[in-house]
Amino acid sequence: MACNSCTTEKSGLPKGCKNNGTCGTDSCNKLTVFNWLANMSLPAGEKAFDYAEVRFKNGRKSYYKNTENIILAIGDIVATQAQSGHDIGMVTLTGELVRVQMKRKKIEIDGEEVLKIYRKATQKDIDIWHKSRDKEETMKVKARQFAIDLKLQMKISDIEYQGDGSKATFYYTAEERVDFRELIKVFAREFRTRIEMKQVGFRQEAARLGGIGSCGRELCCSTWLTDFRSVSTSSARYQQLSLNPQKLAGQCGKLKCCLNYELDAYMDALKEFPKTDVKLYTEKGKAICQKIDIFQGYMWFTYEGEWTNWHKLTTSQANEIIGLNKKDQKVSSLEEYASELIADTKNVFENVVGQDSLTRFDSPGRRSKRRNNKNRNRRRKPHQNKKNNAN
């Protein structure tokens, strides 16, 4: 995967822009936003929106006000206001699209929570920032060991240093409430910095760490998904999926978010289907639904006591029988509808490859000759052994 500035080699591998995480086009970063309003000029007399979107470690984004009227572009490293000191981040979005993003996330433009951008980061700021980032991995190993020593039921998933190196935020996951007051004392004594503990969910942890899903692509939560909706097992039942937790669970251990993507289409298709617990009353006996095919609109019914004989009906035929049953009328049997269904079926697909079979490249003559030669050799071996013994 490479953006326009990275380009690719003749072999197809990305060359790399050598920016080490500060991509100038923001195409190689998590949760990137395409600025489709960048090439549009503002009406006469209108001022540009004086807010910018700044990205920090692992896709964390915030919105800051450009009070100094600094000329900003995507990829610029800036020093932003923090609760104490300053933080270092990268500009990922400017212009009117920032207004749209803030409105979508329900952030007030002139609210008290909105902070401001101080300046573009100097080389000294960037050196302190990189020096602090280099400590995070070793700190994470020690922090996990401290939590284990104190027998706390929690997992420290990541550490993020503030840009000026004055504060370290520890992200952790836990099933229940954790009393980490003693742990903070150990952290402050060992790391000599201000400590902030922040609990995240298991889905947020997977989004921060990233990874490859079972589909072969990057995780949705770490690339474009920002709102984590609840996923229940009913969404898998509606899609006729086997309730196998190993296949339905993602890397976060929860149900996959992609189970909700096609759920609405399945719900619309199931409106034409009768309920599977409704029985069909015929003169031959009661029929119970065993299976449905949402894509083709078929249902399979069996008589009570004849569980091995399945009869395939369409949804319109099943609804017709149910309508007659509501009027206290019974059909003679399901075989009549099944026979009509067989007569109505037609070959929709054509053989685009041709009339040749899949074994057209095989040469049965050569195989038969090889087999005959093998059999002859097997027959000759005992006679040859006898001759050798006689000699």
Secondary structure as GFF3:
##gff-version 3
##sequence-region A 1 391
A	DSSP	beta_strand	51	55	.	.	.	ID=ss1
A	DSSP	three_ten_helix	57	59	.	.	.	ID=ss2
A	DSSP	beta_strand	61	65	.	.	.	ID=ss3
A	DSSP	beta_strand	77	81	.	.	.	ID=ss4
A	DSSP	beta_strand	86	94	.	.	.	ID=ss5
A	DSSP	alpha_helix	96	104	.	.	.	ID=ss6
A	DSSP	beta_strand	115	120	.	.	.	ID=ss7
A	DSSP	alpha_helix	123	149	.	.	.	ID=ss8
A	DSSP	beta_strand	155	161	.	.	.	ID=ss9
A	DSSP	beta_strand	167	173	.	.	.	ID=ss10
A	DSSP	alpha_helix	181	191	.	.	.	ID=ss11
A	DSSP	beta_strand	194	199	.	.	.	ID=ss12
A	DSSP	alpha_helix	202	209	.	.	.	ID=ss13
A	DSSP	alpha_helix	220	223	.	.	.	ID=ss14
A	DSSP	alpha_helix	233	238	.	.	.	ID=ss15
A	DSSP	alpha_helix	245	248	.	.	.	ID=ss16
A	DSSP	three_ten_helix	257	260	.	.	.	ID=ss17
A	DSSP	alpha_helix	263	270	.	.	.	ID=ss18
A	DSSP	beta_strand	280	281	.	.	.	ID=ss19
A	DSSP	beta_strand	286	293	.	.	.	ID=ss20
A	DSSP	beta_strand	298	303	.	.	.	ID=ss21
A	DSSP	beta_strand	306	314	.	.	.	ID=ss22
A	DSSP	alpha_helix	315	326	.	.	.	ID=ss23
A	DSSP	alpha_helix	335	344	.	.	.	ID=ss24
A	DSSP	alpha_helix	364	390	.	.	.	ID=ss25
###
